[in-house]
Amino acid sequence: MKIQLYILIILSLPSDLNFMPTLGNGHLGYTVYGDAIFMNGVYNGPGGNSKRARIPNWLNISTQVCDRFGCATDEDVAAVNGTSYEMDLRDGYFRSLTTYRNLGITLEQRTYSHKFYNRALVYEVVATRLTSRNLRVISPQFLGLTQHPGNSSDDFDFVTTNNGSSSGGDYRTLRGRTTVLEFEKFQPQPQEIYILFSESLEQPLQLEWPTWQDQLSHRIIITIDRELSVASKELQDVLQLSAKSLLLKHTESWNNFWDKEFSIELKGDALELSQIVNAGIFYLASSLPSLETNQENEPFYGLSPTGLGRGNLEADYQGHNFWDTEIWMLPVVTQFGYEYAKQVLDYRSRKLEAAKYNAYASGYKGARFPWESAYTGTEVTNPCCPEVAQQEIHISADISFALQKFFAQSADFTWTCDKAWPIAAEVAEFLVSRSACEELKEACHFLGVMGPDEDHPDVDDNVYTNAVAKIALEFAEWAGKMCGNTSTDLFEKWRRVSDRLVILRNEEQNYHPQHLGYAINTTVKQADTILLGFPLRFDKSSTHLNDLHIYANVTRESGPAMTWSMFAANYLATVDDWRAHEYFERGYKSYVRPEFKVWSETPIGFEGSANFLTGIGGFLQALIFGYGSVDFARQGNGTVMIIGPPSTPPNVDEVRINYIRYARNKCSFKFSNLSTAMDCSGRAGQGFELIQDQKKTLLGGSFNCKFAVPAYF
């Protein structure tokens, strides 16, 4: 049964190959049978036309079984289950298996991005003669390997620096240079990469297979890096291992992730849902850097909505970073481990100077993080949509919110002062300079903005924007004081705006209008105002429940996947929690393609992005934080873990999560309806203090709770 949870097998390919699995390791990524390989941080194109630079997919290789009269055809394939296609989520590879019944041969082809040797991409083929074979008169004599890399790339000027030879350590080598700078001020030179091949397949490769030999195997390795020496060492190190040992090192790395870093197990009648959960975790983790690698990782350039294995198309959002990173994906990534989250957030830290330039160039102070960013950290929003870049200012506050959220869970004071405080301070300066304050009314506004609902541009006082800005300003003041800044004038300036920011509320109907002038029953694109509950924890009152009722009825059907997950997560924290199940199922059933559980941005029948990690992030948040009813918050100069009455999705009896992190603790988290068990390992002698209805109880590292009201730890 456990194998079924992690292995996805189909007998015919999807009609749309865009929904094939995407494989990656944080350094390199590609989509199976696709025409592109992408590398972390490598972009090409000016400004809003910057996109992930496409490397032809030289790993897209097919093998045929041939003899001197020709190659095997479909007529030679077994009539039933002749070819299967398998995505092994636990071991991290894709393979196809074809049985040529008429020839007495099986052909296995496997491909993967190596998780430990993360500069390496691997293709393996194994042909086996069946022991009970009924051979054709003329036995197969060779295997024919052919590359299908797609068209040449417009993003690189490639030069062959070494044609390679048959001698050891002499490999075919390409040097590629991007053709167009993103923004010269922050990128004075083109990017340069090196690609090494274990052997050249410029012409189809023929492997002789004597009739007396029962099995024939072969592999092709490609390594890619900015440094020739790094790519060369990686290839040399990989080729010292047998194919079996190389695969074992890869599968051990993935198994270590599932066993020691993060996994979710569902008990009950939930095979399909379990596969969707595991696939979502896998596709998200595949775009993150491996923590243990053969050579040191390069700096990470963030999580884009469709991941590292896609990004040269507009449908892939060109591989850019949005608010999706911090609001939708990061809360799940943090559960994988703090180091993963730090590498994601470090991208924002490294691009702080570019964000300050962006603020200055648009007439403001502080740091204004662009709506879309790539290599340089400057604004790269598509030229089609300048109003989005100008008006979606909430992304800067979103980043500060994410910094506070990470502190609330990690309780890492040193990191907060070193990394979070410098960003939070500059974001606060931008928010103050962007606000418009009325001194007589003691009210401050954000005018001419766009909230998450992009169907309504150029509005005033979008309630989500104002709420997350208040949180960002308050966090900046707290972090400044905690980190030793003594500028009372600075803090007073931030507090004055924070205290006066208008949060629209219709007193008569007891709801938050999405923006000034919003009329009830006006259609909206996606979750916006409802985010004041979860994840912001800004309003959990009856007003928020009314927001859920009102906006559920007007959110358009074609909205992005994570919208319905947020309705589920928010309803689960209300007296109307029974409504959550419908929205939770709506958030994935129409968005996940059945074959390999690949997500689409939009429901089936609408055009949208594939491998939509943003949707995966929202879905997993609804499961972990919504149904699990667990969250983290900053409280004074400390942090709290908040656990409320949990519940389970339809047909699920129990959810087990390994692991949830809190402070220095790593906790096994198990919940069912109204019952939670947590077993934590951390510093010796460290336990928890339970605070429930003002009553404090000292606990050890393990505890079980049955809930009537939320508890704080």
KOLBA-554169 format. One record per residue (C-alpha): residue in one letter; x negated, y negated, z. Coordinates in steps of 0.2 Angstrom, whole numbers, plus 2048, in hexadecimal, padded with zeros to 3 digits. Each point is the difference from the previous one (the first is absolute). Layout:
  aa   xx   yy   zz
   a    X    Y    Z
...
! end
This chain:
  aa   xx   yy   zz
   m  800  800  800
   k  7F2  7F4  805
   i  7F8  802  7EE
   q  811  7FA  7F8
   l  7FF  7F0  80A
   y  7EF  7FB  7F8
   i  801  808  7EF
   l  80B  7F9  7F2
   i  802  80C  7F1
   i  809  7FE  7F0
   l  801  80A  7F0
   s  802  7F1  7F3
   l  7F9  7EF  801
   p  80A  7F0  803
   s  808  7F8  7F1
   d  7F7  7F0  805
   l  7ED  804  804
   n  800  7EF  809
   f  806  80A  80F
   m  7F2  80D  801
   p  7F6  800  810
   t  7F3  7F2  803
   l  7F0  806  807
   g  7F3  7F5  809
   n  7F3  7FE  80E
   g  800  7EE  803
   h  7F1  7FE  7F4
   l  808  807  7F0
   g  811  804  7FB
   y  80A  807  7F1
   t  810  807  7FB
   v  800  812  7FA
   y  801  801  7ED
   g  7FF  7ED  7FF
   d  7F4  7F6  7F6
   a  7F8  7F6  80E
   i  7F4  801  80E
   f  7FF  7F1  80C
   m  7F2  7FB  80C
   n  803  7F7  811
   g  7FE  7ED  7FD
   v  7FC  800  7EE
   y  80B  7F4  7F6
   n  7FF  7F8  7F0
   g  809  7F0  7F9
   p  802  7EE  804
   g  80C  7FA  80E
   g  811  807  7FF
   n  7FA  80C  7F2
   s  7F4  808  80B
   k  804  813  801
   r  7F8  810  806
   a  7F2  803  7F3
   r  805  810  7F6
   i  7F2  80D  7FF
   p  805  80D  7F2
   n  805  810  809
   w  7F2  80C  7FB
   l  806  80C  80D
   n  810  803  7F6
   i  7FA  811  7F9
   s  809  80E  7F9
   t  7FA  812  7FD
   q  806  80C  7F3
   v  7FD  813  7FF
   c  7F9  804  7EE
   d  7F8  80D  7F5
   r  7F9  7FE  7EF
   f  811  801  7F8
   g  807  7F2  80A
   c  807  7FB  811
   a  80E  807  80B
   t  811  7F9  7FD
   d  810  7FF  80A
   e  805  810  7F9
   d  7F2  808  80A
   v  806  7F9  810
   a  80B  80A  80B
   a  812  7FD  7FD
   v  804  7FE  812
   n  7F6  7F5  80B
   g  7F3  7FF  7F3
   t  7F9  7EF  806
   s  801  7F8  811
   y  7FB  7EF  806
   e  7FB  7FE  812
   m  7FC  7F1  80B
   d  7F8  807  810
   l  803  7F1  80D
   r  7F6  809  80E
   d  7F1  804  7F6
   g  801  7F0  7F5
   y  7FF  807  7EE
   f  80B  803  7F1
   r  7FF  810  7F5
   s  809  808  7F2
   l  800  813  7FE
   t  804  808  7EF
   t  802  813  7FE
   y  7FD  806  7EE
   r  80A  810  802
   n  7FC  806  7EE
   l  7ED  7FE  803
   g  7FF  806  812
   i  7F9  7EF  806
   t  803  7F3  80C
   l  7FA  7EE  7FF
   e  7FE  7F5  80F
   q  7FC  7ED  7FE
   r  7FD  7F5  80F
   t  7FD  7EE  803
   y  7FD  7F5  80F
   s  7F7  7F0  807
   h  7F4  807  80C
   k  804  7FA  812
   f  7EE  801  807
   y  7F6  7FE  7F0
   n  80B  7F1  7FC
   r  7F6  7FA  7F1
   a  804  810  7F7
   l  80F  806  7F6
   v  801  813  7FD
   y  808  80B  7F2
   e  7FE  812  801
   v  806  80F  7F5
   v  801  812  804
   a  805  80D  7F4
   t  803  812  806
   r  804  810  7F7
   l  80E  80A  809
   t  7FB  811  805
   s  810  808  7F9
   r  7FD  7F6  7EF
   n  808  806  7F0
   l  7F4  7F7  7F4
   r  803  7FA  7EF
   v  7F5  809  7F3
   i  7F4  7F1  7FE
   s  7FB  7FB  812
   p  7FD  7ED  805
   q  7EF  7FB  7FD
   f  7FF  7EE  807
   l  808  7F2  80A
   g  802  7EF  7F7
   l  7FF  7F1  80B
   t  806  7EF  7F9
   q  801  7EF  808
   h  80F  7F5  7FE
   p  7FA  7EF  807
   g  80D  7F5  7F7
   n  7FB  7F1  7F6
   s  7F0  7F6  803
   s  801  7F3  80E
   d  802  7EE  7FD
   d  7FA  7FC  811
   f  7EE  806  7FF
   d  7F1  7FE  7F4
   f  7F9  812  801
   v  7EE  803  7FC
   t  7F8  812  800
   t  7F0  7FE  80A
   n  7FC  813  800
   n  806  80D  7F4
   g  7FB  80D  80C
   s  7F7  811  7FC
   s  800  812  805
   s  7F3  7FD  80D
   g  805  7FF  812
   g  804  7EE  807
   d  802  7F8  7EF
   y  812  7FC  7FE
   r  80A  7F6  7F3
   t  802  7EF  807
   l  80B  7F1  7FB
   r  7FE  7EE  807
   g  810  7F6  7FF
   r  802  7ED  803
   t  811  7F8  802
   t  804  7F4  7F2
   v  809  7F1  808
   l  7FD  7F8  811
   e  80E  7FE  80C
   f  7FB  7EF  807
   e  7EF  7FA  7FE
   k  7FE  7F7  810
   f  802  810  80A
   q  7FA  80C  7F2
   p  7F1  7F8  7F7
   q  7FB  811  7F7
   p  80A  80E  7F8
   q  802  810  80A
   e  7F4  80E  7FB
   i  803  813  802
   y  7F6  810  7FB
   i  809  810  7FB
   l  7F6  811  800
   f  806  810  7F8
   s  7FA  811  805
   e  801  804  7ED
   s  806  7F7  7F1
   l  811  804  7F9
   e  800  7F4  7F2
   q  802  80F  7F5
   p  80B  80F  805
   l  7F6  80C  80B
   q  7FF  812  7FB
   l  7FD  80D  80E
   e  7FC  811  7FB
   w  809  80E  809
   p  7FA  812  7FD
   t  80D  80D  800
   w  7F7  80A  80E
   q  801  7F0  80C
   d  810  801  80A
   q  7FF  7ED  806
   l  7F9  7F0  7F8
   s  800  7F0  80A
   h  7F9  7EE  7FC
   r  801  7EF  807
   i  7FE  7EE  7FB
   i  7FB  7F3  80C
   i  801  7ED  7FD
   t  7F8  7F4  80D
   i  803  7ED  800
   d  7F9  7F2  80A
   r  7FA  7EE  7FF
   e  7EE  806  804
   l  7F8  80C  7F4
   s  7F6  808  80E
   v  810  803  80A
   a  809  809  7F1
   s  7F0  80A  7FC
   k  7FE  806  812
   e  812  805  801
   l  7FF  80A  7F0
   q  7F0  809  806
   d  807  804  811
   v  810  807  7F9
   l  7F7  80B  7F3
   q  7F6  808  80D
   l  810  808  807
   s  809  80E  7F8
   a  811  7FD  7FA
   k  808  809  80E
   s  7F5  7F6  80D
   l  805  7F0  7F8
   l  812  804  800
   l  7FF  806  812
   k  7F8  7EF  806
   h  80E  7F7  7F8
   t  80E  80B  807
   e  7F8  7FF  811
   s  800  7ED  800
   w  812  800  7FB
   n  805  80D  80D
   n  7F6  7F6  80D
   f  80C  7F1  7FC
   w  810  80A  802
   d  7FA  809  810
   k  7F6  7F3  809
   e  806  7EF  7F9
   f  812  800  7FB
   s  80F  80C  7FC
   i  813  800  802
   e  809  811  803
   l  813  801  7FE
   k  809  80E  809
   g  811  805  7F9
   d  807  803  7EE
   a  7F5  7F3  7F8
   l  7F4  807  7F3
   e  804  7F3  7F3
   l  7FE  7F2  80C
   s  7F0  807  808
   q  7F8  801  7EE
   i  805  7EE  7FD
   v  7F8  7FB  811
   n  7F0  80A  7FC
   a  7FF  7F9  7EE
   g  802  7EE  806
   i  7F2  802  80D
   f  7F5  808  7F3
   y  803  7F3  7F3
   l  7FD  7F2  80D
   a  7F0  808  807
   s  7F9  803  7EF
   s  7FE  7ED  7FD
   l  7F7  7FE  810
   p  7ED  802  803
   s  7FA  810  807
   l  7F9  7FD  811
   e  7F2  80E  7FE
   t  7F7  7FF  7EF
   n  7F0  806  7F9
   q  7FA  7EE  7FD
   e  806  7EF  809
   n  810  7F9  7F9
   e  801  7F0  7F7
   p  80B  7F2  808
   f  813  804  7FD
   y  80A  7F5  7F5
   g  811  804  807
   l  810  80A  7FD
   s  80A  7FB  7F0
   p  812  805  7FE
   t  7FC  80F  7F5
   g  7F0  805  807
   l  7EE  802  7FA
   g  804  80C  7F2
   r  80A  7F3  7F6
   g  7FF  7EE  7FC
   n  7FD  7FA  7EE
   l  812  7FE  7FC
   e  80D  7F2  806
   a  80A  80F  806
   d  7F2  804  80C
   y  7FF  7EE  806
   q  7EF  800  7F8
   g  7F9  808  810
   h  802  7F0  80A
   n  802  7FE  812
   f  811  7F8  807
   w  809  7FF  810
   d  804  812  7FD
   t  7EF  805  808
   e  803  7F8  811
   i  812  802  802
   w  805  810  7F8
   m  7F0  80B  7FF
   l  7F5  7FB  80E
   p  80B  805  80F
   v  7FF  812  7F9
   v  7EE  7FF  7FC
   t  7FC  7FB  812
   q  807  810  806
   f  7F3  809  7F5
   g  7F3  7F8  80A
   y  7FA  7EF  806
   e  7F1  801  7F4
   y  80B  802  7F1
   a  80A  7F0  805
   k  7F0  7F6  804
   q  7FA  804  7EE
   v  810  7FA  7F9
   l  800  7F0  80A
   d  7EE  7FD  7FD
   y  805  7FB  7EE
   r  809  7F1  806
   s  7F2  7FB  80C
   r  7F3  801  7F1
   k  80C  7F5  7F5
   l  803  7F3  80E
   e  7F5  7F3  7F6
   a  80A  803  7F0
   a  810  7FE  80A
   k  7F9  7EF  807
   y  7FC  7FB  7EF
   n  812  805  7FA
   a  807  7F4  80E
   y  7F5  7F2  7FB
   a  803  802  7ED
   s  813  7FF  804
   g  7FE  7F0  80B
   y  801  809  811
   k  7F5  804  80F
   g  7FA  810  807
   a  802  811  7F7
   r  80D  803  7F4
   f  7FF  812  7FB
   p  806  803  7EE
   w  810  809  7FC
   e  7F6  80C  7F5
   s  7ED  802  802
   a  7F3  80C  7F8
   y  7ED  7FF  7FF
   t  7FD  7EE  805
   g  80E  7FD  80C
   t  806  7F2  7F6
   e  812  7FE  7F9
   v  803  80D  7F2
   t  813  800  7FF
   n  806  804  7EE
   p  801  7F0  7F5
   c  813  805  7FD
   c  804  7FB  812
   p  7F7  7F0  807
   e  80F  7FC  80B
   v  7FC  810  80A
   a  7EE  7FB  803
   q  806  7EF  805
   q  80E  805  80C
   e  7FD  811  808
   i  7F6  7F8  80E
   h  806  80D  80C
   i  7F1  80B  7FB
   s  7F4  7F6  80B
   a  80B  802  80F
   d  803  812  7FC
   i  7ED  803  801
   s  7FF  7F8  811
   f  80F  80A  806
   a  7F7  810  7FA
   l  7F0  7FA  80A
   q  80B  7FE  810
   k  808  811  7FD
   f  7F0  809  7FE
   f  7FA  7F8  810
   a  810  805  809
   q  7FD  812  7FC
   s  7ED  801  801
   a  7FD  7F4  80F
   d  7EF  7FC  7F7
   f  7FC  7EF  808
   t  7EE  800  7F8
   w  807  803  7EE
   t  80E  7F3  803
   c  7F3  7F2  804
   d  7F4  805  7F3
   k  80C  803  7F1
   a  812  7FB  805
   w  7FE  7EF  808
   p  7F6  7F8  7F2
   i  80E  805  7F3
   a  80E  7FC  80C
   a  7F9  7EE  804
   e  7FE  7FC  7ED
   v  812  807  7FC
   a  807  7F5  80E
   e  7F8  7F1  7F9
   f  807  803  7EF
   l  812  803  807
   v  7FF  7F0  80A
   s  7FA  7F6  7F0
   r  80E  808  7F5
   s  80E  7FD  80D
   a  80B  7F0  7FF
   c  805  7FA  811
   e  80D  7F3  805
   e  7FA  7F7  80F
   l  811  7F9  805
   k  809  811  7FF
   e  7F1  809  807
   a  802  80D  7F2
   c  7F4  807  7F3
   h  803  808  7F0
   f  7F8  80A  7F2
   l  807  7F8  7F0
   g  800  807  7EE
   v  7FC  812  805
   m  804  811  7FA
   g  803  80E  80D
   p  7FF  813  7FD
   d  810  7FE  7F6
   e  7F8  7FA  7F0
   d  811  7FE  7F8
   h  801  7EF  809
   p  7F2  7F5  7FD
   d  7FD  7EE  805
   v  80A  801  810
   d  7FE  7F7  811
   d  7FE  808  811
   n  800  813  7FA
   v  803  808  811
   y  7F3  80E  7FE
   t  7F3  7F3  7FB
   n  803  7F5  80F
   a  801  80F  80C
   v  7F0  808  7FB
   a  7F8  7EF  7FF
   k  805  7FD  813
   i  7F8  810  804
   a  7F0  7FC  7F7
   l  7FE  7EF  808
   e  804  808  812
   f  7F3  80E  7FD
   a  7F3  7F3  7FA
   e  802  7F6  810
   w  7FF  810  80B
   a  7F1  807  7F6
   g  7F7  7EF  801
   k  802  7FF  813
   m  7FB  812  803
   c  7F1  7FF  7F5
   g  7F9  7F0  809
   n  806  7F2  7F6
   t  804  7F1  80B
   s  807  7F4  7F3
   t  810  7FB  809
   d  804  7F3  7F2
   l  7FF  80E  7F3
   f  80C  80B  809
   e  80C  7F2  804
   k  801  7FC  7ED
   w  804  812  7FC
   r  80C  802  80E
   r  80A  7F0  7FB
   v  803  808  7EF
   s  804  811  807
   d  80D  7F9  80D
   r  809  7F6  7F3
   l  801  80B  7F1
   v  812  802  7FB
   i  807  812  801
   l  811  7FE  7F8
   r  80F  808  808
   n  812  7FF  7FC
   e  809  7FE  811
   e  811  803  7FA
   q  7FC  811  7F7
   n  7F1  804  80B
   y  7F4  804  7F2
   h  7F0  7F9  7F9
   p  802  7F8  7EF
   q  7F1  806  7F5
   h  7FC  7EE  7FC
   l  808  7EF  801
   g  810  800  7F5
   y  801  813  7FF
   a  813  805  7FE
   i  806  811  807
   n  803  80D  7F2
   t  7F2  7F9  7F5
   t  7F6  80F  7F9
   v  7EE  801  806
   k  7F1  80B  7F9
   q  7F9  808  80F
   a  7FD  801  813
   d  7FD  7EE  806
   t  80A  7F9  80F
   i  802  812  807
   l  7ED  801  803
   l  803  7F4  80F
   g  804  810  80A
   f  7F3  80C  7FA
   p  7F2  7FE  7FD
   l  800  7EE  807
   r  808  804  811
   f  806  7EE  7FE
   d  813  802  803
   k  808  810  807
   s  811  7F7  805
   s  811  802  7FA
   t  7FC  7F3  7F2
   h  7F3  80D  7F9
   l  80E  80E  800
   n  80B  7F4  7F6
   d  7F1  7FC  7F4
   l  7FF  813  7FC
   h  813  801  7FD
   i  800  7F1  7F5
   y  7F0  803  7F5
   a  804  812  7FE
   n  80F  7FC  7F6
   v  7F7  7F4  7F4
   t  7EF  808  7FD
   r  7FF  805  7EE
   e  800  812  7FB
   s  7F0  7FF  7F7
   g  7F6  7F9  80E
   p  7EF  807  805
   a  7FF  810  80A
   m  7FA  7F9  811
   t  810  7F5  801
   w  80B  80F  805
   s  7F3  807  80C
   m  800  7EF  809
   f  813  801  802
   a  7FE  811  807
   a  7F2  7FB  80C
   n  80A  7F1  806
   y  810  809  802
   l  7F8  80D  80B
   a  7FD  7F3  80D
   t  812  7FA  801
   v  810  807  806
   d  804  804  7EE
   d  7F2  80C  7FF
   w  80B  80D  7F7
   r  7FF  7F5  7F0
   a  7ED  803  7FF
   h  801  811  7F9
   e  809  7FA  7F0
   y  7F3  7F3  7FD
   f  7F1  80B  804
   e  806  80D  7F3
   r  804  7F2  7F4
   g  7EE  7FA  802
   y  7F8  80F  7F9
   k  80C  80C  7F7
   s  802  7F4  7F1
   y  7EE  7FB  7FF
   v  7F6  810  802
   r  7FD  809  7F0
   p  803  813  803
   e  7F1  808  7F8
   f  7F1  7F9  80A
   k  80A  7F5  80C
   v  7F9  7F0  7F8
   w  809  7F0  805
   s  807  7F3  7F4
   e  803  7EE  805
   t  812  801  7FA
   p  80D  80D  800
   i  801  80D  7F2
   g  808  7F7  7F1
   f  7F7  7F0  803
   e  7EE  7FB  7FA
   g  7F3  7FE  80D
   s  7EF  804  806
   a  7FA  812  803
   n  7F7  807  80F
   f  808  7F2  80A
   l  7F6  800  810
   t  80A  7F1  807
   g  810  80B  800
   i  7F6  80E  808
   g  7FB  7F4  80E
   g  811  7FA  803
   f  807  812  800
   l  7F3  806  80D
   q  802  7F1  80B
   a  813  804  801
   l  7FC  812  805
   i  7F2  7FC  80D
   f  806  7F0  807
   g  812  800  7FC
   y  805  812  804
   g  7F1  802  80D
   s  805  7EF  808
   v  7EE  7FC  804
   d  7F8  7EF  7FD
   f  7F2  7F6  807
   a  800  7EE  806
   r  7F4  7F3  807
   q  806  7FB  812
   g  7F6  7F2  808
   n  7EE  804  7FF
   g  804  813  7FE
   t  809  80C  7F5
   v  80F  80B  803
   m  806  810  7F7
   i  813  800  7FF
   i  80A  810  7FF
   g  813  800  7FF
   p  80D  80D  7FD
   p  7FA  80A  7F1
   s  80B  80A  7F3
   t  7FC  80B  7F1
   p  805  7FF  7EE
   p  80E  80B  7F9
   n  7FC  813  801
   v  7F0  7FC  80A
   d  800  807  812
   e  7EF  7FA  806
   v  7F2  7F5  7F9
   r  7EE  803  805
   i  7F3  7F3  7FC
   n  7ED  803  802
   y  7FA  7F3  804
   i  807  7EF  806
   r  7F2  7F4  807
   y  802  7F4  80E
   a  7F1  7F7  807
   r  7F2  80D  802
   n  80D  80E  801
   k  804  80D  7F2
   c  811  807  803
   s  80A  80F  7FA
   f  812  7F9  7FE
   k  80F  80B  800
   f  812  7FA  800
   s  812  807  7FE
   n  810  7F7  804
   l  7FE  7F6  80F
   s  7F0  809  806
   t  7EE  7FC  7FD
   a  7F0  809  805
   m  7EF  7F8  7FF
   d  7EF  809  803
   c  7F1  7F4  800
   s  7EE  802  800
   g  7F5  7F0  804
   r  7F4  7FA  80D
   a  7FD  80C  80F
   g  80D  7FC  80E
   q  80A  7F4  7F5
   g  813  801  802
   f  80F  7F6  7FC
   e  80C  7F5  80A
   l  812  802  7FC
   i  80B  7F1  802
   q  813  803  7FF
   d  80D  7F5  806
   q  7F3  7F6  80A
   k  7FA  811  809
   k  7EE  804  7FE
   t  7FA  812  800
   l  7EE  806  7FE
   l  7FE  80E  7F3
   g  7F2  80B  7FB
   g  7FA  802  7EE
   s  80F  80C  7FC
   f  812  7FC  803
   n  812  805  7FB
   c  80E  7F3  800
   k  813  801  7FE
   f  807  7EF  7FC
   a  80F  7F5  804
   v  7F6  7F0  7FE
   p  7F0  7FB  7F8
   a  7F0  803  80A
   y  7EF  7F6  7FF
   f  7EF  808  803
! end
